[in-house]
């Protein structure tokens, strides 16, 4: 019998974005400490920042297969799993989506396959959710 492995403790890991332009984030500008081990298949959460393509022409594209994406990748156990998307206010052209995946490439391939926001560049950033309860659990001196 194979014993289930726990995800590594990632408290204290940092994900930083070194960019002075909030709309111009590239893979090279991110300093990512991954929260996953691709070889072990541990799933991690990725915040994908979708930014308008600079050279976006008005070329015709096939329609986005949004319903198929939601049906095939929107439920528990799907891989990668699309969890949610957010659209900021009208003055911000970016869109943010949250995914669960083994790696960023898995997300990029799925986005391309379904034409999801194909008029935008996708920048997956490996993230870990934490908040006040996590800070208090660790304690003030740790």
C-alpha positions in Angstrom: 0.0 0.0 0.0 1.3 3.4 -0.9 1.3 5.9 1.9 -0.1 9.4 1.0 2.4 12.2 1.1 1.6 15.5 2.7 2.3 18.7 0.8 5.4 20.4 2.0 5.1 23.1 4.6 5.4 26.3 2.6 5.0 28.8 5.4 7.7 31.4 4.9 8.1 30.8 1.2 7.9 34.0 -0.8 6.5 34.8 -4.2 7.8 38.1 -5.4 7.2 40.1 -8.5 10.0 42.4 -9.5 8.2 44.7 -11.9 7.6 48.5 -11.8 4.8 48.1 -14.3 1.8 46.3 -13.0 0.6 45.6 -16.5 3.9 44.3 -17.7 4.7 41.1 -15.8 6.7 38.5 -17.7 8.0 35.1 -16.5 11.5 36.6 -16.3 10.3 39.3 -13.9 9.0 36.9 -11.3 11.0 35.4 -8.5 9.1 32.3 -7.7 9.7 29.9 -4.9 7.6 26.9 -6.0 5.2 25.3 -3.6 5.1 22.0 -5.6 7.2 19.2 -6.7 6.5 18.3 -10.4 7.9 14.8 -10.0 5.6 14.0 -7.1 2.5 15.4 -8.8 1.5 17.6 -5.9 -1.0 20.2 -7.0 -0.4 23.9 -6.3 -2.5 27.0 -6.9 -1.6 29.5 -9.6 -2.9 33.0 -10.0 -2.8 33.7 -13.7 -2.5 37.3 -14.7 -4.1 37.8 -18.2 -2.8 41.0 -19.8 -3.8 42.4 -23.2 -1.4 41.5 -26.0 0.7 44.4 -27.2 0.6 43.3 -30.8 -3.0 42.1 -30.7 -4.4 42.5 -34.2 -8.0 42.3 -35.0 -7.5 38.9 -36.7 -10.3 36.5 -36.6 -10.0 33.8 -34.0 -12.1 30.7 -33.5 -14.7 31.2 -30.7 -13.6 30.5 -27.2 -14.9 27.1 -25.9 -15.7 28.5 -22.5 -18.5 26.1 -21.7 -16.3 23.1 -22.6 -13.5 24.5 -20.5 -15.8 24.9 -17.5 -17.3 21.4 -18.0 -13.9 19.7 -18.4 -11.7 21.7 -16.0 -14.1 23.3 -13.6 -14.8 20.5 -11.2 -13.0 18.9 -8.3 -10.5 16.3 -9.5 -10.0 17.8 -13.0 -6.5 18.6 -14.0 -5.6 21.4 -14.3 -8.6 22.8 -12.5 -10.0 26.3 -13.3 -11.3 27.6 -9.9 -12.4 31.2 -10.6 -11.8 34.4 -12.6 -11.9 38.0 -11.6 -12.3 41.2 -13.7 -11.1 44.4 -12.0 -12.8 47.7 -12.6 -13.4 49.3 -16.0 -10.0 51.1 -15.9 -8.0 47.9 -15.7 -7.8 45.7 -18.8 -6.3 42.7 -16.9 -8.2 39.6 -15.9 -7.1 37.3 -13.1 -7.9 33.6 -12.9 -7.1 31.0 -10.2 -6.1 27.5 -11.1 -4.9 24.3 -9.4 -2.2 22.4 -11.3 1.0 20.5 -11.1 2.9 23.2 -13.1 2.3 26.4 -15.1 2.7 24.7 -18.5 -0.3 22.5 -17.8 -2.4 25.7 -17.4 -0.9 27.3 -20.5 -1.7 24.3 -22.6 -5.3 24.2 -21.4 -5.8 27.9 -22.0 -4.5 27.5 -25.5 -6.6 24.4 -26.3 -9.9 26.1 -25.3 -9.0 29.6 -26.6 -9.6 31.0 -23.1 -8.8 34.8 -23.2 -6.7 34.2 -26.3 -6.5 37.9 -26.9 -4.4 38.2 -23.8 -1.0 36.9 -22.6 -1.2 34.5 -19.6 1.3 34.8 -16.8 0.9 32.0 -14.2 2.4 32.7 -10.8 2.6 29.9 -8.2 0.9 31.2 -5.0 -0.1 30.0 -1.5 -3.1 31.4 0.3 -2.5 32.7 3.8 -3.9 35.2 6.2 -4.2 36.4 9.8 -5.1 33.0 11.1 -1.9 31.5 9.6 0.2 34.3 11.2 -1.4 33.8 14.6 -0.9 30.0 14.4 2.8 30.4 13.9 3.2 32.9 16.8 4.9 36.2 17.2 8.4 34.9 17.8 8.8 32.4 15.0 
